[in-house]
Amino acid sequence: MKSIRLHWCLNEISAAIELLEEALKTYGNFPKLWMMKGQISAQQGATGFDAAREAYLEGIKRCPTSIPLWLLLIELEINNGQLIKARANLEKARLRNPATPELWLASVRLEVNAGNVQQAKVMIARGMQECPSAGILWAEAIFMEARPQRKSKSVDGLKKCEHDPYVLMAVSKLFWSERRIDKAREWFNRTVKLETDNGDCWAAFYKFELMNGTEQQQADIKQKCISFEPRHGELWCRIAKDVKNWKLKTGDILELCATQMPIPN
């Protein structure tokens, strides 16, 4: 698998695909191989769309419980404007993998991005009913509320998921959006102490300090992040695993993540 990725990173696509095809003959039940095959095809633009979809569908047939594979298929459909197919695949994925917060979150975001706010609220309610302790859903739900209701929602989220980094990060962002800088910093510190391996938490904290802190505070957060070398986080993984970023170190990834991290409002 490392050899395939190396060829991919070096843009030696033919060699990467050749190794992939050989590996899939023996390890056809390895979802990461199907993910790589689909991503390499998707990288080719419109010409690779059908091949990418075929790779993801075949991978799902063999590995139906691989949530990352389902999410890549759904992302592919959305990026190509196929919202109806994306919804249908999300429905299939949720039926095949019940009580999976990541799939409910994808459903919510699809509707939000499509401008279907009321449907998004229906989906978040259904998701939280099925996954009542899912921090990623509570974190999303907090900022889907109107401003006056966000504090109440965050209190409910903390009761349900007291030690979830996504909920703590959402509370930190809530204080940030209210310009309560000291409170936000206090909660960001709680968040990264609880979960040192989540790069999204570090990136949000770093962005906060870039906008509100001193140079020393910014440097401290960056150095701590580098020392912990986080490996998880939605945005963090998207950037860290992008083949064009394969030479980047932790500090570089942090800077890129902070650039793309939205400011809460």
C-alpha positions in Angstrom: 0.0 0.0 0.0 2.9 2.4 0.8 4.4 1.7 -2.7 1.1 2.5 -4.3 0.8 5.8 -2.4 4.4 6.7 -3.2 3.8 6.3 -7.0 0.6 8.3 -6.5 2.4 11.1 -4.7 5.1 11.2 -7.4 2.3 11.5 -10.0 3.3 8.1 -11.5 -0.4 7.3 -12.0 0.0 4.3 -14.3 2.4 2.6 -12.0 0.1 3.3 -9.0 -2.9 1.8 -10.8 -1.0 -1.2 -11.9 0.0 -2.0 -8.4 -3.5 -1.3 -7.2 -5.0 -3.8 -9.6 -2.5 -6.4 -8.6 -3.2 -5.9 -4.9 -7.0 -6.0 -5.3 -6.7 -9.5 -6.8 -5.5 -10.7 -3.4 -6.9 -8.2 -1.0 -10.2 -7.3 -2.5 -11.7 -6.9 1.0 -9.4 -4.1 1.9 -11.4 -0.9 1.8 -8.4 1.4 1.6 -7.4 -0.1 -1.7 -10.8 0.7 -3.2 -10.6 4.2 -1.7 -7.3 4.8 -3.3 -8.5 3.5 -6.7 -11.5 5.8 -6.6 -9.5 8.8 -5.5 -6.9 8.4 -8.2 -9.7 8.2 -10.8 -11.6 11.2 -9.3 -8.4 13.2 -9.4 -8.5 13.0 -13.2 -11.5 15.3 -13.3 -14.6 14.7 -15.4 -12.9 12.0 -17.4 -12.4 9.9 -14.3 -15.8 10.3 -12.7 -17.3 7.0 -14.0 -14.2 5.0 -13.1 -14.2 6.6 -9.6 -17.9 5.8 -9.0 -17.3 2.2 -10.3 -14.4 1.7 -7.9 -16.4 3.0 -4.9 -19.4 0.9 -5.7 -17.4 -2.2 -6.1 -15.5 -1.5 -2.9 -18.8 -1.0 -1.0 -20.1 -4.2 -2.4 -17.2 -6.0 -0.9 -16.8 -3.8 2.2 -20.4 -2.5 3.0 -19.5 -1.4 6.5 -16.7 0.9 5.5 -18.0 4.3 6.3 -15.1 6.2 4.6 -15.9 4.4 1.3 -19.6 5.4 1.5 -18.6 9.0 2.3 -16.2 9.1 -0.7 -19.0 7.9 -3.0 -21.4 10.5 -1.6 -18.8 13.3 -1.9 -18.1 12.3 -5.5 -21.8 12.5 -6.4 -22.2 15.9 -4.7 -19.2 17.3 -6.4 -20.7 16.3 -9.7 -24.1 17.8 -8.9 -25.8 14.4 -8.5 -27.7 15.3 -5.3 -30.5 12.8 -5.9 -28.0 10.0 -6.2 -26.1 11.3 -3.1 -29.3 11.2 -1.0 -30.1 7.8 -2.2 -26.7 6.5 -1.4 -26.8 8.1 2.0 -30.1 6.3 2.7 -28.6 3.0 1.7 -25.6 3.6 3.8 -27.6 4.5 6.9 -29.8 1.4 6.4 -26.7 -0.8 6.1 -24.9 0.9 8.9 -27.4 2.0 11.5 -26.5 4.4 14.4 -23.5 5.9 12.5 -23.1 9.6 13.3 -20.9 10.3 10.4 -23.6 9.3 7.9 -26.2 11.4 9.6 -23.8 14.4 9.6 -23.2 14.0 5.9 -27.0 13.9 5.4 -27.4 17.1 7.4 -24.7 18.9 5.5 -26.0 17.9 2.2 -29.3 19.5 2.9 -27.7 22.6 4.4 -25.5 23.1 1.4 -28.5 22.6 -0.9 -30.4 25.3 0.9 -32.9 22.9 2.5 -32.6 24.2 6.0 -35.8 22.7 7.3 -35.0 19.3 6.0 -31.5 19.6 7.5 -33.2 20.2 10.9 -35.3 17.1 10.4 -32.2 15.0 9.6 -30.2 16.3 12.6 -33.2 15.5 14.9 -33.4 12.0 13.5 -29.7 11.5 13.7 -29.6 12.6 17.4 -32.5 10.3 18.2 -30.6 7.4 16.7 -27.2 8.5 18.1 -28.0 10.4 21.3 -24.4 10.6 22.5 -22.8 11.5 19.2 -20.6 14.6 19.8 -20.2 15.5 16.1 -24.0 15.7 15.8 -24.4 17.8 19.0 -21.6 20.1 17.8 -23.4 20.6 14.5 -26.8 21.1 16.1 -25.5 23.9 18.4 -24.7 26.1 15.4 -27.9 25.2 13.6 -29.8 26.9 16.3 -30.7 30.6 16.3 -28.3 32.6 18.4 -30.6 32.9 21.5 -31.0 29.1 21.6 -27.3 28.1 21.2 -26.3 28.4 24.8 -29.2 26.1 25.9 -28.3 23.6 23.2 -24.6 23.6 24.2 -25.7 22.9 27.8 -27.7 19.9 26.6 -24.8 18.8 24.5 -22.4 18.9 27.5 -24.8 16.9 29.6 -25.0 14.2 26.9 -21.3 14.3 25.8 -19.4 15.8 28.7 -16.0 14.6 27.5 -16.4 14.8 23.7 -13.9 17.0 22.0 -16.3 18.1 19.2 -18.8 19.4 21.8 -16.1 21.1 23.8 -14.8 22.7 20.6 -18.3 23.9 19.7 -18.6 25.5 23.1 -15.2 27.2 22.6 -16.4 28.5 19.2 -19.6 29.7 20.7 -17.7 31.9 23.2 -15.5 33.0 20.4 -18.5 34.1 18.3 -19.8 36.0 21.3 -16.4 37.8 21.6 -15.9 36.3 25.1 -12.2 35.8 24.4 -10.9 34.6 27.8 -13.8 32.1 28.1 -13.1 30.8 24.6 -9.4 30.4 25.3 -10.3 28.5 28.5 -12.5 26.1 26.7 -10.1 25.6 23.8 -7.5 24.7 26.4 -9.9 22.1 27.9 -10.5 20.7 24.4 -6.9 20.1 23.4 -6.1 18.7 26.9 -8.9 16.2 26.5 -8.0 15.2 22.9 -4.5 15.8 21.8 -4.8 13.7 18.7 -7.5 15.7 16.9 -5.9 18.1 14.5 -9.2 20.0 13.9 -9.2 21.1 17.6 -5.6 22.3 17.3 -6.4 24.2 14.1 -9.4 25.9 15.5 -7.5 26.9 18.6 -4.6 28.2 16.5 -6.9 30.2 14.3 -8.5 31.7 17.4 -5.1 32.8 18.7 -4.0 34.1 15.3 -7.0 36.4 15.4 -7.1 37.2 19.2 -3.8 36.2 20.8 -0.2 37.4 21.1 2.6 36.1 19.0 3.8 34.1 22.0 0.3 32.5 22.5 0.3 31.6 18.8 3.7 30.1 18.9 2.8 28.1 22.1 -0.2 26.5 20.4 1.8 25.7 17.3 4.6 24.1 19.2 2.3 22.0 21.3 0.5 20.8 18.2 3.8 19.8 16.6 4.8 17.9 19.7 1.6 15.9 19.8 1.5 15.2 16.0 -2.2 14.8 15.7 -3.5 12.2 13.2 -7.3 12.7 13.3 -9.9 15.3 12.5 -12.1 15.8 9.5 -10.4 18.8 8.0 -6.9 17.7 9.3 -7.1 14.4 7.5 -8.5 15.9 4.3 -5.4 18.1 4.1 -2.8 15.8 5.6 -3.8 12.9 3.3 -4.0 15.0 0.1 -1.2 13.6 -2.1 -0.1 17.1 -3.1 0.7 17.8 0.6 2.7 14.6 1.2 5.9 16.5 2.0 4.3 18.8 4.6 5.1 18.5 8.3 2.7 19.0 11.2 3.3 22.7 11.5 2.6 23.2 7.8 -0.6 21.2 8.0 -1.7 23.2 11.0 -1.2 26.5 9.1 -3.2 25.2 6.1 -6.0 23.9 8.4 -6.2 27.2 10.2 -6.5 29.0 6.8 -9.5 26.8 5.9 -11.1 26.7 9.3 -14.2 28.9 9.2 -14.7 31.7 11.7 -17.8 31.0 13.9 -20.6 33.5 13.6 
